């Protein structure tokens, strides 16, 4: 088993549910931090869901969190586990510029 610490940056500027991070087959991902930055003067909302490989919602991680204008917020208060083929998806309520930073451990 190999462990590697990683950081992923994602820019969301669309209202569609977007895949942010997917655990590869036989991998486990432990997400330590999800930091969301709203780079606009608007106040959109953001939601996070974990889906299985068939795109069925397994869990809503965050439902319509308001994002203060020109600020950042930490989403997680404890680690989040993605198992083999799980998908973390995010949805923002407007076409504003929202950045997501994810720090995680990938176990293969």
C-alpha atoms as a printed R data frame, in Angstrom:
    type eleno elety resid chain resno       x      y       z
1   ATOM     1    CA   UNK     A     1   0.000  0.000   0.000
2   ATOM     2    CA   UNK     A     2   1.387  3.397  -1.026
3   ATOM     3    CA   UNK     A     3   0.354  6.642   0.617
4   ATOM     4    CA   UNK     A     4   0.671 10.004  -1.095
5   ATOM     5    CA   UNK     A     5  -0.434 13.384   0.187
6   ATOM     6    CA   UNK     A     6  -1.957 15.609  -2.461
7   ATOM     7    CA   UNK     A     7  -3.553 18.999  -3.051
8   ATOM     8    CA   UNK     A     8  -6.167 19.667  -5.710
9   ATOM     9    CA   UNK     A     9  -7.351 23.091  -6.816
10  ATOM    10    CA   UNK     A    10 -10.618 23.429  -8.746
11  ATOM    11    CA   UNK     A    11 -12.244 26.544 -10.196
12  ATOM    12    CA   UNK     A    12 -16.048 26.380 -10.422
13  ATOM    13    CA   UNK     A    13 -17.908 28.929 -12.505
14  ATOM    14    CA   UNK     A    14 -20.947 26.936 -13.634
15  ATOM    15    CA   UNK     A    15 -24.205 25.911 -11.975
16  ATOM    16    CA   UNK     A    16 -23.969 22.266 -13.047
17  ATOM    17    CA   UNK     A    17 -23.034 19.474 -10.639
18  ATOM    18    CA   UNK     A    18 -19.298 19.069 -11.259
19  ATOM    19    CA   UNK     A    19 -17.000 16.149 -10.411
20  ATOM    20    CA   UNK     A    20 -14.253 17.470  -8.174
21  ATOM    21    CA   UNK     A    21 -12.422 14.344  -6.993
22  ATOM    22    CA   UNK     A    22 -12.830 10.639  -7.808
23  ATOM    23    CA   UNK     A    23 -11.275  7.722  -5.953
24  ATOM    24    CA   UNK     A    24  -9.711  5.305  -8.423
25  ATOM    25    CA   UNK     A    25 -10.676  1.635  -8.313
26  ATOM    26    CA   UNK     A    26  -9.092 -0.037  -5.257
27  ATOM    27    CA   UNK     A    27  -8.008  3.354  -3.823
28  ATOM    28    CA   UNK     A    28  -9.146  5.095  -0.662
29  ATOM    29    CA   UNK     A    29  -8.984  8.869  -0.281
30  ATOM    30    CA   UNK     A    30  -9.011 10.596   3.091
31  ATOM    31    CA   UNK     A    31  -9.914 14.266   2.635
32  ATOM    32    CA   UNK     A    32  -8.550 16.407   5.455
33  ATOM    33    CA   UNK     A    33  -9.589 19.850   4.204
34  ATOM    34    CA   UNK     A    34 -11.992 21.416   1.718
35  ATOM    35    CA   UNK     A    35 -11.502 25.178   1.545
36  ATOM    36    CA   UNK     A    36 -13.858 27.231  -0.618
37  ATOM    37    CA   UNK     A    37 -13.017 30.777  -1.718
38  ATOM    38    CA   UNK     A    38 -15.603 33.114  -3.221
39  ATOM    39    CA   UNK     A    39 -13.674 35.515  -5.497
40  ATOM    40    CA   UNK     A    40 -16.634 37.773  -6.211
41  ATOM    41    CA   UNK     A    41 -18.723 40.434  -4.521
42  ATOM    42    CA   UNK     A    42 -21.788 38.169  -4.817
43  ATOM    43    CA   UNK     A    43 -23.057 35.623  -2.268
44  ATOM    44    CA   UNK     A    44 -23.619 32.288  -4.049
45  ATOM    45    CA   UNK     A    45 -24.261 28.991  -2.285
46  ATOM    46    CA   UNK     A    46 -22.327 25.746  -2.661
47  ATOM    47    CA   UNK     A    47 -23.271 22.098  -2.105
48  ATOM    48    CA   UNK     A    48 -21.147 18.925  -1.960
49  ATOM    49    CA   UNK     A    49 -22.339 15.357  -2.562
50  ATOM    50    CA   UNK     A    50 -20.633 11.962  -2.610
51  ATOM    51    CA   UNK     A    51 -21.841  9.655  -5.372
52  ATOM    52    CA   UNK     A    52 -21.058  6.048  -6.156
53  ATOM    53    CA   UNK     A    53 -19.748  4.879  -9.528
54  ATOM    54    CA   UNK     A    54 -23.315  4.711 -10.930
55  ATOM    55    CA   UNK     A    55 -23.842  8.424 -10.027
56  ATOM    56    CA   UNK     A    56 -26.327  7.608  -7.260
57  ATOM    57    CA   UNK     A    57 -26.141 10.054  -4.357
58  ATOM    58    CA   UNK     A    58 -24.787  8.246  -1.316
59  ATOM    59    CA   UNK     A    59 -24.510 11.274   0.941
60  ATOM    60    CA   UNK     A    60 -25.025 15.013   0.979
61  ATOM    61    CA   UNK     A    61 -21.914 16.435   2.625
62  ATOM    62    CA   UNK     A    62 -23.037 20.059   2.539
63  ATOM    63    CA   UNK     A    63 -26.339 21.473   1.341
64  ATOM    64    CA   UNK     A    64 -26.491 25.096   0.147
65  ATOM    65    CA   UNK     A    65 -23.807 26.730   2.294
66  ATOM    66    CA   UNK     A    66 -23.867 30.499   1.741
67  ATOM    67    CA   UNK     A    67 -20.539 31.977   0.682
68  ATOM    68    CA   UNK     A    68 -19.747 35.464   1.925
69  ATOM    69    CA   UNK     A    69 -18.489 37.877  -0.731
70  ATOM    70    CA   UNK     A    70 -14.703 37.926  -1.220
71  ATOM    71    CA   UNK     A    71 -13.951 35.409   1.543
72  ATOM    72    CA   UNK     A    72 -12.949 31.800   2.258
73  ATOM    73    CA   UNK     A    73 -14.519 29.100   4.414
74  ATOM    74    CA   UNK     A    74 -13.349 25.670   5.592
75  ATOM    75    CA   UNK     A    75 -16.063 23.106   4.847
76  ATOM    76    CA   UNK     A    76 -14.861 20.074   6.823
77  ATOM    77    CA   UNK     A    77 -14.635 19.741  10.587
78  ATOM    78    CA   UNK     A    78 -13.511 16.105  10.387
79  ATOM    79    CA   UNK     A    79 -11.987 13.908   7.658
80  ATOM    80    CA   UNK     A    80 -14.114 12.654   4.782
81  ATOM    81    CA   UNK     A    81 -13.462  9.193   3.291
82  ATOM    82    CA   UNK     A    82 -13.952  8.337  -0.379
83  ATOM    83    CA   UNK     A    83 -13.795  4.625  -1.116
84  ATOM    84    CA   UNK     A    84 -13.091  2.914  -4.425
85  ATOM    85    CA   UNK     A    85 -14.874  4.708  -7.326
86  ATOM    86    CA   UNK     A    86 -16.676  7.240  -5.082
87  ATOM    87    CA   UNK     A    87 -17.048 10.703  -6.620
88  ATOM    88    CA   UNK     A    88 -17.099 14.050  -4.795
89  ATOM    89    CA   UNK     A    89 -19.239 16.561  -6.713
90  ATOM    90    CA   UNK     A    90 -19.845 20.248  -6.091
91  ATOM    91    CA   UNK     A    91 -22.587 22.600  -7.239
92  ATOM    92    CA   UNK     A    92 -22.492 26.377  -7.008
93  ATOM    93    CA   UNK     A    93 -25.726 28.375  -7.295
94  ATOM    94    CA   UNK     A    94 -24.459 30.981  -9.769
95  ATOM    95    CA   UNK     A    95 -21.888 31.298 -12.541
96  ATOM    96    CA   UNK     A    96 -19.562 33.182 -10.167
97  ATOM    97    CA   UNK     A    97 -15.868 32.409  -9.718
98  ATOM    98    CA   UNK     A    98 -15.515 29.999  -6.775
99  ATOM    99    CA   UNK     A    99 -12.249 28.173  -6.013
100 ATOM   100    CA   UNK     A   100 -12.054 24.898  -4.103
101 ATOM   101    CA   UNK     A   101  -8.838 23.651  -2.491
102 ATOM   102    CA   UNK     A   102  -8.748 20.040  -1.304
103 ATOM   103    CA   UNK     A   103  -5.955 18.501   0.801
104 ATOM   104    CA   UNK     A   104  -6.082 14.717   0.926
105 ATOM   105    CA   UNK     A   105  -4.263 11.432   1.435
106 ATOM   106    CA   UNK     A   106  -4.490  8.915  -1.408
107 ATOM   107    CA   UNK     A   107  -4.004  5.298  -0.332
108 ATOM   108    CA   UNK     A   108  -3.378  2.815  -3.143
